[in-house]
Amino acid sequence: MKALMIQGTASGVGKSVLVAGLCRLLARKGISVAPFKPQNMSNNAAVTVDGGEIGRAQALQALACGIDATVDMNPVLIKPEADEKAQLIVRGQVVGKLEARRFREDRIGWLDTVLESFANLQSQHDVVIIEGAGSPAEPNLREGDIANMGFAEAADVPVWLVGDIDCGGVFASLTGSLGILSESESNRVKALLINRFRGNIALLDDALEWLEHKTNKPVAGVIPYLHLELPEEDSPFRHVTPSPLTPDSAQFNIAVIAYPRLSNHDDIDPLASEAGIKLRFIRSADELQPADLIILPGSKHVTSDLEWLQEQGFVAALKRHLRYGGKILGICGGMQILGSFIEDDGIEGGCANGLGWLPLSTTMQVEKTLSRVDRLSSLPASHRITGYEIHHGESDSDDSLFPFAACSEDKQVWGTYVHGLFEQGAFRKAWLTKMGFINSDGKDQTQRTMASLDLLADALEREICPDLLAPLLTAQKRNSQCSTTSSSAPLSK
């Protein structure tokens, strides 16, 4: 088996996480493996080693493989901007706008592109684990499909179909999805997976027998509900509750404003993982307090989210927060909102006055900045900073403040273009201390991520039928490509 595709009965059933877990499992066995998602729709993106932009989930999956992320891993990325419009990114670069009314017609031309990227990965690795998008059983999306069965048929790859039992109705969703597929597509489904099961597996025995008899498909396994600290693809981080506070530790409150076009919310994950920090994503100005620090995260459509903040009454609430000595941090689009002016001739929206609390202005450029960051910080001390920048706007930044681009004269408001800024534990601890939280654990987020990936890989190896795993585990090993990782995390436990 050179490739396996994981498709799901719906969005959110765990496809991204299961692909990451399979990638980690194979990599730990010394197999050269790579992730692939033909088409992704997400505003959470990462910058690749070859200077392009892909979905954040594929960057996580590449980390699980121990390799650098490349544009071939997600050749088509759709980033929603406004109602019925999106930015279209092909092979890592912006190629134009996509309108919902022409989505089915326009995507037909992308099949050759995704097949070329898939072939590139196959030529470089023993196994490619492919992630579908949404569900393959959507009658309105079947014509011209490149994300699910349309791709699987064209590339001639086997499929495992995943359902989420934690949501309820998993047996109906699995059998119903198979019933909508064509005969050839249904034959391509080689096994079923049930994800996020809580309780005693013996309670499922009769139901699993019924499912196999009803579908004539083997159940590859029942994966338990796991508490994982992994970046979420489409929703803010559902982090594990940190360890209990010690009697002498003080709680630090962080409020993150979740405006409608929030992007790259995984920037917040390392803060959410800190014991002693209570972090909330909020949509109402009434929910803003209590807060020691308020974060304006990235935005895919800055002027629209700025207008939303004003309409929802956030400006007055933020001013009140500053009057009482509170701190504000803007990340990427959030920083642009905090500046004095946004000049935009139609790249994202239009020109607008910012909130004026940071001494910078922004000009939207046609050419998007896509760059990886690896340098020493100037503030609050010298620490290694790794991350990436991804933005259309160019701002008159103060390089002496790196990794920050600007700060207010009273040092209450800060802004940065660097995504992944808080992944580095030493920097995060120093910055949080400056903000007033002195109990940071200083742990690198990659350590937490790799621990969760290993926990997941252990569960998959334990729960998936060995006979179904065997074709993946017996793939030819290209040890020369598996000997190092793109991070400091080892490939084996």
N, C-alpha and C positions, 0 to 999 in steps of 0.2 A: 504494500500500500504506500504509494508515493504521496498521497494527500487524503485528507478527511475534512468534510465540511460539517460544521455544527449549525443547524438551523433550529428555529424555535417556533412554538405555537403563537407567540406574541412578542412584542417588545417588552423588555424587562424580565424575561424568564431566566436570565443568567448566561446568555451566550458568550458575552465578552469575558466574563470571569472564568467560565469553563474552558474556553480556548486558552486563556492565560495559564490555567492549571495544567492542561494537557501539554502546553509548550514547556512549562517548568518540569513536568514529569519526564518528558523525553530528554530535555537538556541535561537533567541530572543523571540520566542513563548514558550520557556521552553521545547522543544522537544529534546531528546537525538539523535543527528545526527552525522554521520561520513562520510567523503569523501572516494572514492575508485577509483583507476584507475588500471585496470588489468595489462596493459603494457604501458610503457612510453618510449619515446626516447628523451633524453635531456641531455645536459651537465650542466644544472643548477640543483644542488642537494642540499639537506639539510640532517642534521644528526638527527635521531629520538631519542626519550627518551629511547628506548630499544637498542640503540647502532648500528643502521643500517643506510642505505643511501636510500633516496627516492627522487623522483622528487620535485623540488622546488614548483611547483604548488600545490601539495598535502599538503605540509607544510603550505602554505597560506590558503588552504581550511580548514585544521585542526584548524588554528587560528580563522577562521570565525566561526567554531563550538564551540570554547572555550575549546578545548581539546588538549592534547599533540599528536604530530604526532608519528605514529608507522609504522613499516615495513609492516604491513598488508594493509596499505592504498595504497601502490604501490609495489606489490610483484615482478614485473619484470620491471627492469630499464635497458635500453640500452644506453650506453654513447659512441657516435662515437669518434674514436681515429684517424683514417686515412681513406683513400679511401677504401671502402668496408670492413672495419674492425671496430669492436666496443668492448668495455668492457661490459660484461654481469654481471648484479647484480641481484641476486634472494634472496628475503626475506632480503634485506639490505646488503648482503655480496657478494663480487666479487667471481664468480665461474669459470671464464675463459673468453675466447675471442669468439666473434661471427663473422662469416664471412657471407657476403651478399649472397653468392651463396648457402648457406645452411640455410638461415633464415627461409624459409617456413617449411622445414623439421624439424629443431631443435625445433621450438616453439611449436610443437604439444605436446611435453611432459610437457609443462608448465601449461596446462589447469587444472590439478589436484591441482597444487600449488595455482593458482589464486582463484580457487573455495574454497579451504581451508581457504585462507585469507579472502575471502568474507564472508564465514560462521562465522568466528571468529568475524568480525565486526557486523554481523547481531545479533549474540548472545549477544552483549554488548550494542547495541543501538536500538532505536525505528525505525530509518530510516537510510538507506545508500543511498547517492547520488553518482552515478557512472558516471565517465567521459570516453567517448570513445576516440579513437586516430585517427587523420586524418579523413578519410571518410570510411563508411561501404560499399561504392559502388565502390570498386576497384577490378575488376575481377581477377587481378594477385595476390591479397592478401587474397582472400576469403577462399581458402583451408587451414585448420589448424588455422583459425583466432581465437585469444583469446582476441582481443582488442575491437571489436565492436560486430557485430551480432553473431559471434561464441560464445562469452561469454554470450550475452543476451539470446540466445537460451538455452545454457547449464544451466544457472542460473535461467531461466524462469522469466525474469524481463521486465517490460514495458519500452518503449523507447519514448523520445521526440526527434525530428529531428530539428536541428537548421541551419538556413542559414543566411548569412551576407548581408544585403541589401546595406550596404555602399560600398561593393566591386562591386555591380552591378550583374544582372543576377540571383537574388535570386529565382525567380519563376521557372526559368529553372533548377536551381541547385536542388531545392527541388523536383520538379516533376521528373527530370531525375534520381536523386538518388533513389527515390522510384521505378522507373521503372526497375532498375538493380537488386533490391532485389528479393529474392525468395518470394513465396506467404506467407509462414509462417513468414518470416522476415518482410514483409510489414505489415502483420496483427499485428505484435508486436509494430509497430509505432502507438502510441495512439494520438499524437498531433504534430503539427508543431509550431516552434517558429521562428520569424523573429527578427534578432538582429541589433542594431546600426542604427536605423532609424532617419533621420534628416528631420524636416519639419512638416507639418500639416497632422495628421493621416487621416483626411477625404479624402485626395488625394488617399489613398490606398483602400478605401471601395470597389470599383468594383473589384479590383485585388484580394482582400481577399476572396470575394464571389466566384470569378472564381477559386481560389486555392482550396477552400474547396470542390467545386463541382467537380473539376478535380481529386482530390486525395481521396475524401471521407474521409478526415481527418479534425478534427477541428483545427483552428489556436488558439493555447493557448494564444498568445499575440504578440504584437509588442513592442520590448524593445527599448527605445530611445537611441540615441548616448549619452554617458555619459563621462565626463572628469574625469577619475579615476586615482589615484596614486597608482597603484598596480604593483607588480613585473611581468614582462613579462616572459613567459615560454621560448620562443625560439628566441627573438630578444631584442636588448638593449632597455632599459626603454624609452617609449614614454611619458615623463612626461608633466604635465600641466605647461604652462609658469608661472613662479613664479610672485608674485605681483610686480608691477613696482618699480623700484629703486627710493629711495628718493634722493633729490638733493645732499645730503652729503654722499651718499653711493657709494663706489668704486666697479667697476666690477672686479671679480676675474676669470681668465680663467683657465679651466681644460681641458686637452686633454687626452682621454682614447684610447690607441692603441687597435684596434679591430683586433687582429690577427686571422687567419683562425679557430683555435681551442679554441677560447675564451670560458671561462666557468664562471659560477657564476657572471654574469654581474649585478645581482641585488645588489651586494655590492656597486654599484655606485649610486643607486637610491636616498639615502638620500642627497648626494651631489648635485644631479640634482634638488632636490626640494628646495634648498636654493635660496631665492631672493638675487640677487647680484652675483650669480655664473653663468657663461656661460660655459656649459659643452658640449663637442663634442666627439663623437666616430669617430675615423679617421682610414683610411686604407693606407694612403700615407704619406711619410715623408715630402712632400711639404705642407701638411695640419697641421703640428705639431704646428706651431706658428700662433698667439700669445698664449703663455701658461705660466702661473705662476707655475702650477703643472702638471706633466705628470704622468699618472698612467698606469702601466703594470698590468693588471688584471690576474685572474686565467687562467690556460691553461690546457686542457685535454691531450695535447701531447707536453711537454715542449721543447724538443730538436727540434721538427719540427717547432714550433713557433719561437724559437731562430734563426733557420736557415732562416726562412721567414723574420725576422727583419733585418738580415744581408743582405739578397738578395735585400730587398726593400730600402736599404740605410738609415735605421733608426739609425744605430750606430753613424754615423757622425753627424746626426741631434741632437741626444741626447747629444753627447759630447759638441756640440756648445751650447745647452740649459744649460748645467752645467757650462760652461765657463762664461756665463753671469749671473750666480747666481740663475738659476732656480732650482726647487725641483723635485724629482722623488720618487714615491712610488710604490713598487712592492707588490702585494698581492698573496700569495701562489705560484703558478707557475711563476708568474711575479717576485717574490722575488728570486726564484731559478735561473731565467735567469740573474738577476743582480749580483749573486754570482760569485765565482771564477771558480768553476768546478762542473759538474754534472756527477756522476758516475752511470752508468746504464747498467746492464748486460742483457738487453732485457725486462725489466718490461714495459717500455713505448717506448723507442726508442734506444738510444745508448749513450755512453759517449760523453761529449762535454765540451769545455771551455766556461764558462759564460762570461758576459761582464766585470766582475772583479771590480765592483763598490761597492760591499758589502763584508765585511770580513767574508764570510761563504762559505762552500761547501756543496753539497747535495749528498746523496746516496739514490738511489731508492730501496725501500724495497718491497718484495712480499706482506707482510701484510700491508694493507692500514690503516692509522690512521683515525679513526672516533671518534671524541670526541666533547662533548658540553663544552663550556667555560662559566664560571661564577666566576669572581674574580676581584679584584681591580687592576687598572692600576698603573704602576710606573711613566709613562710619558704620557703627559706633567704634569699631577697632578694625584691625587688619585680619580679615578672615577670607578664606577661599569661597568664592561665589560661583556656582554653576547653575545654569538655567537657560532661558531663551527669551528672545523678543519676537513678537509677532503683532504688527500694527501698521495701519496706513498712515497714521498721523506722525508728523515730525514736530518735535517741541524744542524750544530753546532751553535745553537742559543745562544744569550745572554739573560738569563732570567731576568736580572736586567732592561732590556728595555721594559718589557711587557707593552702593548700588541704587541710591535714590537719585532722581533727576531734579528734584526741587523740594524745598521746605519753606514754611512760612517763617517770618522774622521771629515770632515768639516760639518756634519749634513745636507747635501743636499740630500742624498739618504737614503731611509728608506725601510724596508721590514717587512712584517707580514704574519703569517699563519692564522690569525683569519678572518673568513668570518662573515659578519654582523657587522663589527667593527664600522661602522658609524651610526648604528641604534640608539645608545644612544646619545641623544641630547647634554648632558653636555660634554661628551668626544669629540664629533664632534666639538663643539664650541671651546673647549680648543685647539684641534689639528689644526683647521683651523686658529685660532689666531696665533699659532706658525708658520704656513706656510705663514702668511701675510694677511689673510682675517679676518677682525675684526667685520663683520656684521652678523655673524651666528645667526639664531633665536633660536638655542639651543633646538629645538623641537624634541621629540622622534619620530622616523619614524613609530613606531607602532601606534601612535596617528593618523598620516596621513592615514595609511593603514586602520585602523578601521573606520575612517570617510568615506573613500571611500566604504568600505564594507557595511556600513549602508546606504549610498546613493544608492548603488546598490540594497540592500534588499528592500528599500522603493519603488524603481521603479518596482521591480518584483512583490511585493505585490499589487501595484496599477495597473499594466498592464496585469498580467496573469489572465486568466479566473478563477473566484472563484471556480467554480465547479470542475475544473481540479486541483486546489491547495488543495481542501478540503481533499482528501485522505491522503495527506502529513501532513496537519495541525491537523488532528484528530487522528494521531498515538498516541498510549499509551505513556504517559509522564513518563520518568524516572528522576524525578526531582533531585534525589540524585546525578546523574551523570552530571547534567547541572548547578549545583549551583556555580561552580567555573570555572575559565578559566586558561589557561596555560600562560597567560600574565597579565599585569596590566589592560588591557582594560575590562570594564564591559560587560556582556552579553546583557544587555538591554540599550536602549538609555536614 
